[in-house]
Amino acid sequence: MISRSQRVIFWCLVWFCIVILSVPTIIVVGASLTGGNIITFPPDGFSLKWYRQIALARDLQQAFSRSIIVSLICLAVSLPVGTLAGIALTRFRLRFANAIQIYLLLPFTIPLIGSGIGMMLVFGSWHILGNIWPVGVALAVINLPFIIWSVSSSAAALDSDLELAAASCGAGRFETFLHVTLPGVMPGVITGGLLMFVLAMTEFLVSLLLTDARTVTLPVQIYNNIRSIITPDLAAVSSVFVLIALLAVWLLDRLVGLEIFLKSK
């Protein structure tokens, strides 16, 4: 049993964390709704003019389109690779499995600046810098462990007897994978895919190293604008990122269910 004082302390800590996590977002969204020409909070009046301005800004439109393309390329690379790798690590006995698991931690242990410089040197030697698709490939490589772990969690929860039953009914390995294994791990695939899309949309440091003036993504474009002056339109762009994250969580809840997602963690 939890005493009343413990319950009060627990809920105080919970609400403290909620407030700390929510205040920056509230400030950014509030500042984007200001009617003045200077970014302030509380906002100076209420206006949507800054959202109209970013909707008409050609440089932001082009940068946003490039970010969408980069995210789709990231998905196209990471989904098949991460899905097959997650299933293989869970369903099969592999040699050096522990070493592979440790290797997959490298993107988290190596600073992004190191990974970005390494990829910049590699892509530069291949003479492919200045294109959009290498940025998507680089972000897929860096964030690949997320989808591998997500699929591995779903694969570990999948009853292996279902695959044996399909095989006993005459299904081959491909049919079993297509009709039993893949649908069984689909919650992990959807979860990892949404996460990869959001991470690719918001990645800044690696994108900064791999893009030029012709191929800047939205986070890099925001950085370039901040270097001159911070105006409320940048807060409006940041609010768009918040909306994208909320949309991803909503899709996750509708397609998979937050309860299943949280249990998989």
KEROTOR-356898 format. One record per residue (C-alpha): residue number from 1; residue in three letters; x, y, z. Coordinates in steps of 0.02 Angstrom, whole numbers, padded with zeros to 5 digits. Layout:
<NUM,'ALA',<X,Y,Z>>
...
end
This chain:
<1,'MET',<00000,00000,00000>>
<2,'ILE',<00056,00177,-00040>>
<3,'SER',<00035,00306,00095>>
<4,'ARG',<-00048,00473,00062>>
<5,'SER',<00116,00568,00075>>
<6,'GLN',<00200,00452,-00050>>
<7,'ARG',<00054,00473,-00169>>
<8,'VAL',<00066,00663,-00155>>
<9,'ILE',<00253,00660,-00186>>
<10,'PHE',<00229,00544,-00336>>
<11,'TRP',<00098,00654,-00418>>
<12,'CYS',<00198,00811,-00382>>
<13,'LEU',<00346,00734,-00474>>
<14,'VAL',<00233,00681,-00618>>
<15,'TRP',<00158,00854,-00639>>
<16,'PHE',<00329,00934,-00622>>
<17,'CYS',<00393,00829,-00767>>
<18,'ILE',<00238,00868,-00870>>
<19,'VAL',<00259,01055,-00841>>
<20,'ILE',<00446,01052,-00879>>
<21,'LEU',<00414,00958,-01042>>
<22,'SER',<00265,01064,-01093>>
<23,'VAL',<00325,01241,-01054>>
<24,'PRO',<00449,01257,-01202>>
<25,'THR',<00316,01198,-01324>>
<26,'ILE',<00185,01315,-01252>>
<27,'ILE',<00304,01462,-01262>>
<28,'VAL',<00351,01426,-01443>>
<29,'VAL',<00171,01403,-01499>>
<30,'GLY',<00117,01558,-01403>>
<31,'ALA',<00257,01662,-01478>>
<32,'SER',<00206,01608,-01653>>
<33,'LEU',<00033,01682,-01626>>
<34,'THR',<00094,01857,-01583>>
<35,'GLY',<00029,02004,-01680>>
<36,'GLY',<00191,02102,-01660>>
<37,'ASN',<00350,02096,-01762>>
<38,'ILE',<00461,02036,-01620>>
<39,'ILE',<00458,01862,-01544>>
<40,'THR',<00390,01882,-01368>>
<41,'PHE',<00297,01782,-01238>>
<42,'PRO',<00162,01815,-01185>>
<43,'PRO',<00117,01860,-01365>>
<44,'ASP',<00080,02038,-01413>>
<45,'GLY',<-00099,02012,-01469>>
<46,'PHE',<-00162,01865,-01571>>
<47,'SER',<-00131,01840,-01756>>
<48,'LEU',<-00102,01702,-01882>>
<49,'LYS',<-00004,01814,-01999>>
<50,'TRP',<00160,01724,-01966>>
<51,'TYR',<00082,01559,-02020>>
<52,'ARG',<00022,01643,-02178>>
<53,'GLN',<00196,01713,-02205>>
<54,'ILE',<00283,01544,-02192>>
<55,'ALA',<00150,01468,-02306>>
<56,'LEU',<00197,01597,-02438>>
<57,'ALA',<00386,01593,-02409>>
<58,'ARG',<00462,01504,-02558>>
<59,'ASP',<00625,01458,-02471>>
<60,'LEU',<00532,01376,-02326>>
<61,'GLN',<00416,01285,-02445>>
<62,'GLN',<00562,01213,-02542>>
<63,'ALA',<00655,01166,-02383>>
<64,'PHE',<00498,01081,-02314>>
<65,'SER',<00478,00983,-02477>>
<66,'ARG',<00658,00926,-02467>>
<67,'SER',<00633,00870,-02286>>
<68,'ILE',<00483,00766,-02340>>
<69,'ILE',<00585,00687,-02480>>
<70,'VAL',<00729,00651,-02360>>
<71,'SER',<00610,00570,-02236>>
<72,'LEU',<00531,00461,-02371>>
<73,'ILE',<00703,00405,-02431>>
<74,'CYS',<00749,00367,-02251>>
<75,'LEU',<00593,00260,-02235>>
<76,'ALA',<00625,00171,-02401>>
<77,'VAL',<00799,00120,-02340>>
<78,'SER',<00766,00087,-02156>>
<79,'LEU',<00600,-00007,-02163>>
<80,'PRO',<00656,-00162,-02260>>
<81,'VAL',<00829,-00167,-02183>>
<82,'GLY',<00769,-00135,-02005>>
<83,'THR',<00623,-00256,-02019>>
<84,'LEU',<00728,-00401,-02084>>
<85,'ALA',<00868,-00365,-01960>>
<86,'GLY',<00748,-00356,-01812>>
<87,'ILE',<00666,-00520,-01859>>
<88,'ALA',<00833,-00606,-01889>>
<89,'LEU',<00905,-00550,-01722>>
<90,'THR',<00752,-00616,-01630>>
<91,'ARG',<00694,-00769,-01725>>
<92,'PHE',<00858,-00848,-01776>>
<93,'ARG',<01012,-00907,-01683>>
<94,'LEU',<01151,-00803,-01756>>
<95,'ARG',<01335,-00814,-01724>>
<96,'PHE',<01406,-00663,-01637>>
<97,'ALA',<01230,-00603,-01595>>
<98,'ASN',<01293,-00508,-01443>>
<99,'ALA',<01427,-00423,-01546>>
<100,'ILE',<01295,-00371,-01672>>
<101,'GLN',<01186,-00300,-01534>>
<102,'ILE',<01333,-00198,-01468>>
<103,'TYR',<01374,-00140,-01645>>
<104,'LEU',<01197,-00075,-01664>>
<105,'LEU',<01228,00038,-01514>>
<106,'LEU',<01367,00131,-01604>>
<107,'PRO',<01254,00266,-01680>>
<108,'PHE',<01205,00312,-01501>>
<109,'THR',<01381,00311,-01430>>
<110,'ILE',<01467,00406,-01571>>
<111,'PRO',<01427,00593,-01571>>
<112,'LEU',<01323,00648,-01719>>
<113,'ILE',<01459,00768,-01772>>
<114,'GLY',<01577,00620,-01791>>
<115,'SER',<01452,00518,-01891>>
<116,'GLY',<01410,00669,-01998>>
<117,'ILE',<01591,00710,-02038>>
<118,'GLY',<01626,00527,-02079>>
<119,'MET',<01479,00518,-02199>>
<120,'MET',<01526,00686,-02274>>
<121,'LEU',<01700,00621,-02313>>
<122,'VAL',<01632,00459,-02386>>
<123,'PHE',<01498,00541,-02492>>
<124,'GLY',<01621,00675,-02544>>
<125,'SER',<01744,00545,-02607>>
<126,'TRP',<01600,00468,-02706>>
<127,'HIS',<01556,00640,-02778>>
<128,'ILE',<01375,00629,-02726>>
<129,'LEU',<01367,00774,-02603>>
<130,'GLY',<01241,00906,-02652>>
<131,'ASN',<01106,00777,-02688>>
<132,'ILE',<00954,00744,-02580>>
<133,'TRP',<00957,00555,-02574>>
<134,'PRO',<01125,00537,-02481>>
<135,'VAL',<01050,00637,-02337>>
<136,'GLY',<00905,00514,-02324>>
<137,'VAL',<01024,00366,-02329>>
<138,'ALA',<01134,00444,-02194>>
<139,'LEU',<00986,00476,-02079>>
<140,'ALA',<00927,00297,-02106>>
<141,'VAL',<01097,00230,-02054>>
<142,'ILE',<01107,00339,-01899>>
<143,'ASN',<00930,00302,-01837>>
<144,'LEU',<00920,00120,-01894>>
<145,'PRO',<00932,00048,-01716>>
<146,'PHE',<00764,00126,-01674>>
<147,'ILE',<00668,00024,-01801>>
<148,'ILE',<00772,-00133,-01769>>
<149,'TRP',<00730,-00128,-01584>>
<150,'SER',<00548,-00089,-01620>>
<151,'VAL',<00531,-00237,-01738>>
<152,'SER',<00632,-00350,-01622>>
<153,'SER',<00512,-00312,-01481>>
<154,'SER',<00362,-00361,-01589>>
<155,'ALA',<00451,-00516,-01654>>
<156,'ALA',<00493,-00573,-01478>>
<157,'ALA',<00308,-00562,-01432>>
<158,'LEU',<00254,-00662,-01585>>
<159,'ASP',<00206,-00842,-01547>>
<160,'SER',<00325,-00956,-01643>>
<161,'ASP',<00191,-01092,-01647>>
<162,'LEU',<00098,-00987,-01776>>
<163,'GLU',<00243,-01003,-01897>>
<164,'LEU',<00257,-01190,-01861>>
<165,'ALA',<00070,-01209,-01892>>
<166,'ALA',<00085,-01119,-02059>>
<167,'ALA',<00231,-01231,-02109>>
<168,'SER',<00135,-01388,-02059>>
<169,'CYS',<-00008,-01331,-02170>>
<170,'GLY',<00107,-01329,-02320>>
<171,'ALA',<00161,-01146,-02323>>
<172,'GLY',<00338,-01114,-02380>>
<173,'ARG',<00459,-00997,-02294>>
<174,'PHE',<00411,-00849,-02403>>
<175,'GLU',<00224,-00878,-02379>>
<176,'THR',<00248,-00898,-02191>>
<177,'PHE',<00348,-00738,-02183>>
<178,'LEU',<00224,-00642,-02290>>
<179,'HIS',<00063,-00701,-02208>>
<180,'VAL',<00115,-00740,-02029>>
<181,'THR',<00279,-00660,-01975>>
<182,'LEU',<00262,-00493,-02062>>
<183,'PRO',<00083,-00459,-02002>>
<184,'GLY',<00137,-00512,-01827>>
<185,'VAL',<00278,-00384,-01820>>
<186,'MET',<00180,-00248,-01910>>
<187,'PRO',<00150,-00146,-01749>>
<188,'GLY',<00338,-00133,-01729>>
<189,'VAL',<00360,-00088,-01912>>
<190,'ILE',<00230,00051,-01901>>
<191,'THR',<00301,00115,-01737>>
<192,'GLY',<00480,00117,-01802>>
<193,'GLY',<00427,00192,-01969>>
<194,'LEU',<00336,00338,-01889>>
<195,'LEU',<00482,00368,-01772>>
<196,'MET',<00607,00363,-01915>>
<197,'PHE',<00501,00486,-02016>>
<198,'VAL',<00493,00612,-01873>>
<199,'LEU',<00679,00594,-01834>>
<200,'ALA',<00725,00621,-02016>>
<201,'MET',<00612,00774,-02026>>
<202,'THR',<00693,00856,-01875>>
<203,'GLU',<00875,00802,-01892>>
<204,'PHE',<00988,00954,-01904>>
<205,'LEU',<01172,00919,-01875>>
<206,'VAL',<01197,00780,-02003>>
<207,'SER',<01088,00873,-02128>>
<208,'LEU',<01194,01029,-02104>>
<209,'LEU',<01352,00934,-02149>>
<210,'LEU',<01279,00846,-02301>>
<211,'THR',<01179,00985,-02384>>
<212,'ASP',<01225,01143,-02478>>
<213,'ALA',<01131,01301,-02525>>
<214,'ARG',<01032,01206,-02658>>
<215,'THR',<00977,01061,-02549>>
<216,'VAL',<00949,01131,-02374>>
<217,'THR',<00816,01045,-02272>>
<218,'LEU',<00693,01134,-02158>>
<219,'PRO',<00796,01122,-01996>>
<220,'VAL',<00949,01190,-02088>>
<221,'GLN',<00845,01328,-02165>>
<222,'ILE',<00783,01378,-01992>>
<223,'TYR',<00963,01383,-01931>>
<224,'ASN',<01014,01494,-02076>>
<225,'ASN',<00873,01614,-02037>>
<226,'ILE',<00913,01618,-01851>>
<227,'ARG',<01091,01672,-01890>>
<228,'SER',<01024,01838,-01954>>
<229,'ILE',<00874,01877,-01842>>
<230,'ILE',<00748,01781,-01738>>
<231,'THR',<00571,01826,-01793>>
<232,'PRO',<00401,01751,-01750>>
<233,'ASP',<00393,01659,-01916>>
<234,'LEU',<00529,01542,-01851>>
<235,'ALA',<00420,01505,-01700>>
<236,'ALA',<00280,01465,-01823>>
<237,'VAL',<00394,01343,-01914>>
<238,'SER',<00439,01262,-01747>>
<239,'SER',<00253,01245,-01711>>
<240,'VAL',<00237,01149,-01874>>
<241,'PHE',<00365,01025,-01809>>
<242,'VAL',<00262,01007,-01650>>
<243,'LEU',<00108,00974,-01757>>
<244,'ILE',<00201,00840,-01855>>
<245,'ALA',<00252,00754,-01693>>
<246,'LEU',<00073,00760,-01627>>
<247,'LEU',<00010,00690,-01792>>
<248,'ALA',<00136,00547,-01779>>
<249,'VAL',<00076,00506,-01603>>
<250,'TRP',<-00105,00512,-01661>>
<251,'LEU',<-00068,00395,-01806>>
<252,'LEU',<00026,00280,-01688>>
<253,'ASP',<-00124,00273,-01573>>
<254,'ARG',<-00245,00241,-01717>>
<255,'LEU',<-00140,00112,-01810>>
<256,'VAL',<-00053,00021,-01668>>
<257,'GLY',<-00117,00084,-01501>>
<258,'LEU',<-00013,00176,-01374>>
<259,'GLU',<-00039,00035,-01248>>
<260,'ILE',<00043,-00090,-01365>>
<261,'PHE',<00182,00034,-01404>>
<262,'LEU',<00220,00068,-01221>>
<263,'LYS',<00217,-00117,-01179>>
<264,'SER',<00342,-00150,-01319>>
<265,'LYS',<00466,-00032,-01235>>
end
